[in-house]
Amino acid sequence: MSLIDRFQAYADAFEVFVEGNDASVLEPYFTQDAVYETIGEPPLGGKQEGRDAIFAYMKLSLDGFDRKFDSRELVLVEGPEERGESVWMRWRVSYTVGDAPPLVAEGEETASFEGDRIVRLEDRWSADSAKIVIDWMAANAAALSG
């Protein structure tokens, strides 16, 4: 199985996690000591070390943000590409909620593998997208509270 195929299997498992909230579906895809780092303007940046911390953070992020929207659509803009022992891609995510304007942001993700497991996952928000998210939240946060 190529790294791209393995990453796609992880991405599919992540979507199952998004729908069902059971992080155990992600365990086969991460090393115990994996690191997940989100690079972006505050409050979008952060770093979690260890599989349990990563899964707890993902749940917190989904509960506090993604799941508050009516819809979430993630599409690949470029990639995926195998780069050595990593898989890289550029993505665009679109969220909708109520009558608020859609929130659309872009970024990059790199998953570095040790064998068939992710040892480092890095999401990088573009500077423009970080500003878009922050500005959208400032103008529309009330739409997420209902």
Contacts in CASP RR format, 6 or more apart in sequence:
PFRMAT RR
TARGET T0000
AUTHOR 0000-0000-0000
METHOD contacts of the structure
MODEL  1
MSLIDRFQAYADAFEVFVEGNDASVLEPYFTQDAVYETIGEPPLGGKQEG
RDAIFAYMKLSLDGFDRKFDSRELVLVEGPEERGESVWMRWRVSYTVGDA
PPLVAEGEETASFEGDRIVRLEDRWSADSAKIVIDWMAANAAALSG
1 9 0 8 1.000
1 116 0 8 1.000
2 82 0 8 1.000
3 82 0 8 1.000
3 85 0 8 1.000
3 86 0 8 1.000
3 87 0 8 1.000
3 113 0 8 1.000
4 80 0 8 1.000
4 82 0 8 1.000
4 87 0 8 1.000
6 29 0 8 1.000
6 87 0 8 1.000
6 113 0 8 1.000
6 116 0 8 1.000
7 80 0 8 1.000
7 87 0 8 1.000
7 111 0 8 1.000
7 118 0 8 1.000
8 80 0 8 1.000
9 29 0 8 1.000
10 26 0 8 1.000
10 29 0 8 1.000
10 111 0 8 1.000
10 118 0 8 1.000
13 25 0 8 1.000
13 26 0 8 1.000
13 28 0 8 1.000
13 29 0 8 1.000
14 26 0 8 1.000
14 58 0 8 1.000
16 22 0 8 1.000
16 25 0 8 1.000
17 23 0 8 1.000
17 25 0 8 1.000
17 26 0 8 1.000
17 58 0 8 1.000
17 62 0 8 1.000
18 62 0 8 1.000
18 66 0 8 1.000
18 67 0 8 1.000
18 72 0 8 1.000
21 59 0 8 1.000
21 62 0 8 1.000
23 55 0 8 1.000
23 58 0 8 1.000
23 59 0 8 1.000
26 55 0 8 1.000
26 58 0 8 1.000
27 51 0 8 1.000
28 117 0 8 1.000
29 117 0 8 1.000
29 118 0 8 1.000
30 51 0 8 1.000
30 54 0 8 1.000
30 117 0 8 1.000
30 118 0 8 1.000
30 119 0 8 1.000
30 121 0 8 1.000
31 51 0 8 1.000
31 114 0 8 1.000
31 117 0 8 1.000
31 118 0 8 1.000
31 119 0 8 1.000
32 50 0 8 1.000
32 51 0 8 1.000
33 49 0 8 1.000
33 50 0 8 1.000
33 51 0 8 1.000
33 119 0 8 1.000
34 49 0 8 1.000
34 50 0 8 1.000
34 51 0 8 1.000
34 54 0 8 1.000
34 117 0 8 1.000
34 118 0 8 1.000
34 119 0 8 1.000
34 120 0 8 1.000
34 121 0 8 1.000
35 47 0 8 1.000
35 48 0 8 1.000
35 49 0 8 1.000
35 50 0 8 1.000
35 54 0 8 1.000
35 119 0 8 1.000
35 120 0 8 1.000
35 121 0 8 1.000
36 47 0 8 1.000
36 48 0 8 1.000
36 54 0 8 1.000
36 57 0 8 1.000
36 58 0 8 1.000
36 120 0 8 1.000
36 121 0 8 1.000
36 122 0 8 1.000
36 123 0 8 1.000
37 45 0 8 1.000
37 46 0 8 1.000
37 47 0 8 1.000
37 48 0 8 1.000
37 120 0 8 1.000
37 121 0 8 1.000
37 122 0 8 1.000
37 123 0 8 1.000
38 44 0 8 1.000
38 45 0 8 1.000
38 46 0 8 1.000
38 47 0 8 1.000
38 122 0 8 1.000
38 123 0 8 1.000
38 124 0 8 1.000
38 125 0 8 1.000
39 45 0 8 1.000
39 46 0 8 1.000
39 122 0 8 1.000
39 123 0 8 1.000
39 124 0 8 1.000
39 125 0 8 1.000
40 124 0 8 1.000
40 125 0 8 1.000
40 127 0 8 1.000
40 130 0 8 1.000
41 125 0 8 1.000
41 127 0 8 1.000
41 130 0 8 1.000
41 131 0 8 1.000
41 134 0 8 1.000
43 134 0 8 1.000
44 125 0 8 1.000
44 130 0 8 1.000
44 133 0 8 1.000
44 134 0 8 1.000
45 125 0 8 1.000
48 54 0 8 1.000
48 56 0 8 1.000
48 57 0 8 1.000
54 121 0 8 1.000
66 72 0 8 1.000
66 95 0 8 1.000
68 97 0 8 1.000
68 144 0 8 1.000
69 95 0 8 1.000
69 96 0 8 1.000
69 97 0 8 1.000
69 103 0 8 1.000
69 144 0 8 1.000
70 96 0 8 1.000
70 97 0 8 1.000
70 98 0 8 1.000
71 94 0 8 1.000
71 95 0 8 1.000
71 96 0 8 1.000
72 93 0 8 1.000
72 94 0 8 1.000
72 95 0 8 1.000
73 93 0 8 1.000
73 94 0 8 1.000
73 95 0 8 1.000
74 91 0 8 1.000
74 92 0 8 1.000
74 93 0 8 1.000
75 91 0 8 1.000
75 92 0 8 1.000
75 93 0 8 1.000
75 94 0 8 1.000
76 89 0 8 1.000
76 90 0 8 1.000
76 91 0 8 1.000
77 89 0 8 1.000
77 90 0 8 1.000
77 91 0 8 1.000
77 92 0 8 1.000
77 106 0 8 1.000
78 89 0 8 1.000
78 90 0 8 1.000
79 88 0 8 1.000
79 89 0 8 1.000
79 90 0 8 1.000
80 87 0 8 1.000
80 88 0 8 1.000
80 89 0 8 1.000
81 87 0 8 1.000
81 88 0 8 1.000
81 89 0 8 1.000
83 110 0 8 1.000
85 112 0 8 1.000
85 113 0 8 1.000
85 114 0 8 1.000
85 115 0 8 1.000
86 110 0 8 1.000
86 111 0 8 1.000
86 112 0 8 1.000
86 113 0 8 1.000
87 110 0 8 1.000
87 111 0 8 1.000
87 113 0 8 1.000
88 108 0 8 1.000
88 109 0 8 1.000
88 110 0 8 1.000
89 108 0 8 1.000
89 109 0 8 1.000
90 106 0 8 1.000
90 107 0 8 1.000
90 108 0 8 1.000
91 106 0 8 1.000
91 107 0 8 1.000
91 108 0 8 1.000
91 109 0 8 1.000
92 104 0 8 1.000
92 105 0 8 1.000
92 106 0 8 1.000
92 107 0 8 1.000
93 104 0 8 1.000
93 105 0 8 1.000
93 106 0 8 1.000
94 102 0 8 1.000
94 103 0 8 1.000
94 104 0 8 1.000
95 102 0 8 1.000
95 103 0 8 1.000
95 104 0 8 1.000
96 102 0 8 1.000
96 103 0 8 1.000
97 140 0 8 1.000
97 143 0 8 1.000
97 144 0 8 1.000
98 143 0 8 1.000
99 143 0 8 1.000
100 136 0 8 1.000
100 140 0 8 1.000
100 143 0 8 1.000
101 136 0 8 1.000
101 140 0 8 1.000
103 132 0 8 1.000
103 133 0 8 1.000
103 136 0 8 1.000
103 140 0 8 1.000
104 132 0 8 1.000
105 125 0 8 1.000
105 126 0 8 1.000
105 129 0 8 1.000
105 130 0 8 1.000
105 132 0 8 1.000
105 133 0 8 1.000
106 126 0 8 1.000
106 128 0 8 1.000
106 129 0 8 1.000
107 123 0 8 1.000
107 124 0 8 1.000
107 125 0 8 1.000
107 126 0 8 1.000
107 129 0 8 1.000
108 123 0 8 1.000
108 124 0 8 1.000
108 126 0 8 1.000
109 121 0 8 1.000
109 122 0 8 1.000
109 123 0 8 1.000
109 124 0 8 1.000
110 120 0 8 1.000
110 121 0 8 1.000
110 122 0 8 1.000
110 124 0 8 1.000
111 118 0 8 1.000
111 120 0 8 1.000
111 121 0 8 1.000
111 122 0 8 1.000
112 118 0 8 1.000
112 119 0 8 1.000
112 120 0 8 1.000
112 121 0 8 1.000
112 122 0 8 1.000
113 119 0 8 1.000
125 133 0 8 1.000
END
